[in-house]
Amino acid sequence: MSAGTVAVVVIDDDVPFWDLYELGVVCTVFGIPHRDLADPWYDLRLCSAGGGGAGDGVAQAAPGGGGFALRTAHGLDALAGADTVIVPSVPEACVDGGRELPPELLTALRRAADGGARMVSLCAGAFALAAAGILDGRRATAHWLHTEELARRYPKVDVDDSVLYVDDGDVLTSAGVTAGLDLCLHLVRRDLGAHVANQLARRLVVPAHRPGGQAQYVEASVPATDDEGLGPVLQWATGHLDRPLTVDDLARRAGMSPRTFFRRLQAATGTTPLQWLLTQRLARAQSLLESTGLPVERISELSGLGTGANLRRHFTLHFGITPTDYRRAFPAAG
């Protein structure tokens, strides 16, 4: 597994306050080296049509006080040589249809995709990938406020307005704001493994993994942590995954009826208790495969998945790779 070069598209020199979050998330995840977790870390490049001068990432308040003027060290031609290209946002006028995206940007995106780059968008950045034709025939998402317009303007795109992010292999899209962070951590998980992604998430003080299929709009993206809420019982469950936990067990520990527990967990996380448990068990198995030389059968037991055959079946179904092949990417575990 490797990190590689991440080229980030800055469409306008003036970045509005609203778009700073997604840009900041990308720079925080991929631009700050964590060489104690993985060495080399990612090589981050900010790219824009007017880029190419010194001072990548130098910013100052934009005229009018509505954002920042950002100067980048790379032009759009740098997209073609990147392993991953990320469009964190597009101007609001491009979403509303009042302004066309620059032709040179769409050309650069197509060239990067044709050259084998992994193409990624956060929030409204999907409009740029769609305009370049990269999303044609693919399932994709964006912020739920924009998905209806995305589907209307680009009917060849299979727009899913209900999920946090979509991983379609070499093309990935996310909903807005914190879902962009979820997708960035998902990319780290794909590139460098679950252990690195989990440790990075811990440093960012965010949940280590929210599955892409989780609903965009739920009552709370992270379960409540008061004594009478879900937080304590879910935290307890992650520390006892080797046990044969059931919904009844968790509901009883939470002091709720199974029906109430099911309803509250689904409202809080967008997924069912059994699916939540399976996600935690697979994450545990990933971590053990990366960091230990334990046999697959033992890892399956410690993860609560029972037999090695059961672990192999779920692992291959969810990750498209066998546990043994996954482990080969982490020689230190052998």
N, C-alpha and C positions, 0 to 999 in steps of 0.2 A: 504494500500500500504506500502511496506517496501523496504529497500535498500539491506541488506544482504551482503554476502561475495563475493568479486570479486577476482578470482585467475588469474593472468596474466602470460602467458608462456614466459619465456626467453629461447630460444632454445640454444644459444651459450653464453658462458661467455663473449666473445668479441662481443660487439654490434656495428656494423658499423654506421658511421654518418648518412647514408641514412635511417636507421631503427629507429633512435632515435626519430624522430617526432611522429610516431605512438605510440611508447612506452611512450613518454612524454605526449601525449594527454590522454592516458588511466590513467596515474598516476595523471595528473592534474584534470581530471574530477572526478575520483573515490577515489583518495588517499588523497586529501586535504579536511578536514572536513568543511562543511558549516552548522554548527548546528543551526544557526539562521534560516536556510531554512528548515532543516529536522534533527531531532535528534531521533534515531542515524543516522549517515551518513554511507556510505559504509565502510566495512572492507577490505582493499586492501592487497593482498598477492602476492609478486613476487616469482615465482616458476621456478626452473630449475633443470636439471638432477644432477648438482653438488651442489645444494642448501642444506640448512639445518644448516648452521652456523649462527653466530651472524652478525648483520649489514645489514639488508635488505635494498637494494638499494644503498649500498656503491659502488662508481664507481671511477675509475682512468683511465688515458689515457692508451689505449691498445698499445702494442708494434707495432711500425711502424707508429703510429699517425693516423690510419684510423678509430678510434672510441674510445669506452670506454670498459674497463673490468669491468663487473658488478658482484657483489657478492650478492646472495640472501639468505634469511633466511629460505626459504621453498624448499623442494624437490618436485618432480612431484607427489608424493603421496598426496600432499595437494590439488590437483585438485579435487579429489573424494569428498571432503567435502564442496566444494564451491557451492554457489547458481548460480554464473555466471562464466564461464571460457572464457577468451579472449586470442586469439592468434593474437598479433598485427603485426607480420611479420614472415617470414622465411628467411634464408640465400639465397642469389641470386643463389648460386650453386644448391639449392634444387628446385628452380623455373626452372632453365635451364635443370634439369635432370642430372647434373654432380655429384650429391651427393644425397644419400637417407636420408630421415628424420630418426632420431633415433627410433628404434623399441619400446624402452621403453616409448617414448613420445606418439606414436600412441596408445599404450596400455593404457596409462594414460588418454588420451582423450576419448577413447571408454568407459572406466570405469566411467568417469565423466558423459558422456552422458547417459549411462545406468542407472546411479544413479539419473538422473533427473535434472542435471545441465543445465542451459541455455548456449548454445555453440555459441560463437561469434568469427568472424575473421575480421580483418581489412586488406585491401590491399592484399598482397601475403599470408597472414595467411590462406587464403582459401585453399591453397595447403595442409596444415597440416590437416584441417578438411576433405578434400577430400581424402587424403591418408589413413585416419582412417576410411573411409567409412561413415562418418557422413552426407555427402552431397549427398549420393546416392539417386536418385529419387526426389531430391529437387531443387528448383530454387535458384541460388546463383550468386554472382558477385565478382569481384576483380578489381584491376586497369586495365584500358582498354589495357595497354601494355601487360598484362599477360593473359587476358581472352581467347585468341585463344589457348595458350599453355595449360591452365587449361582444356578447353573443349577437346583438343586432348588427353591429358593424362588420363582424367577421363570422359569417354563418358557417364557414368550413371548420371552425374551431368547436370542439365539444366542450362547452363551458360547464363546469361544475361549481355551483355557488355555495355548496354546503360544507366544503372541506377546508382544512388549514393549509394543506399544500398537496401538490400532485408530483410524484416522481415517475416520469415516463422514460427513465433510463438516461438518455443524453439530453433531455429537455425537462426542466423542472420549473414549476411556478408556485407561488404562494399567495395567500390572502395578505391583508395589510397588517401593519404595525407589528405586534409580537409574533404573529405567524411567520413573518420574515425571519425573525430570530430562530424560530423552530426549524425552518428550512435550512438556515445556515449551519445550525448544529447537526442537522441530518446529513448535510454534505460532509462535515468533519467526521461524522460517524462512518459514512461510506468510505471516505478517503483514508482515515487514520485509525478507525476502530472505535468500539464502544467505550473502552477505558479512557481514551483521550477525550472523546466527546463528553463523557460524564464528568471528568475532572475539569474540563473547560467550563461546562455548565455550572459546576459548583463554584468556580471562581467568579462567574457572572451572577451567581445567586439566582438561578432560574431552574425550572424543572429540567432534568437531564434529557427527557425524551417525551414529546407529545406526538403520537402517531399522526401521520398526514390525514388519515380518514376521520379524525376527530372533527366535530362540528365547529364551524366558524363562530357561531353565536350561541353561547351557553351562559347559564347564570353566573358561573365563575370558572375561569380557566384553570385555577388551582384550587383544590378543595380547601374548605375552611379549616383552620387549625385550632379553634377553640376546643375545650375539653369535651363538649357535647356534639362536636361536628365530626366530619369524616377524616380529617387530617390524622389524628392519632391512630386510628385503626388501620389506615392505609400505610402509615409509617411502620406500624407493627407488622403488617403483612409482608412488607418488603424485606423485613429482617427474619421472616420465618417461611420463606418460599419453599423450603425443603419439606414442609408439612402438606398433607392433602387438604388444603383449605377449600371450603365451600362457601357459597353465598350465605347459607344459614349460620356458619361459623362467624363470618365477618359481621353479619347483622346482629348476632347475639352480643358480640364484643362491643359493637357500637351502641347497644341498647335500643335497637330498632327492630321492627318486624322486617322479615325478608323483603316484603313488597315495598315498604318505605325506604329501606336501604338501597334497593335496586333503583327506585325512582330518584333518590337524592344523588346517588353516584352518577347516574346517567345525566342528570341535570348539571352536575358539577364538572364532568369530564367529557361528556358527549359520547361515552361508550358504555357498554354493559359491564357488570362486575366480572364476568367470566373472561371477556375480552381484555379487560384491564389486567387481570391476573396473568393471562397468557403473555401479554406484552412484557410484564415485569419478569416473568420466568425466562423468556427468551433473552431479555437484556442481561439477566444474571448469567445465563449460559454463554453469551458473547463474552462477558467479562472474564469468566473462568477459562474459556478457550484461549483468550489472549494472554492471560497472566499466569496460567499454571500448565503443568504437564499431565494433569489428571486424565484418566481414561474417559471416553465419551459416556460410558455407562454411569460412572461416578458423577460426572457433571450433570447428567440428566437427573440423577437422584437429588443432588444438591439444589437443582433448579425447580424441583417439584414436578418434573415432566415424566417421571416414571422410568420407562425403559429407554435404552439407547435408540431403539427403532422409533419410538415416539418423538424423541428429540430430533432425530434426522428428518422425520416427516414434516414436523412443524418448521424446523429451521430452513429446509429447502423450500417449503411453500412460501415462507415470509421473506426470505433473503435471496432465493434463487441460487443457493450454493450449499454444499454439504458442510457439516461441522468440521470435518477433517480438512477440506479445502480452505475453509475460513481460517483455521488454525495455522496453515502453512504460511500465511501472510505475517505471522508473528513468531519468528524463529526462536525468540528468547523463551517462549512458553514450552518448547519441546524438551 
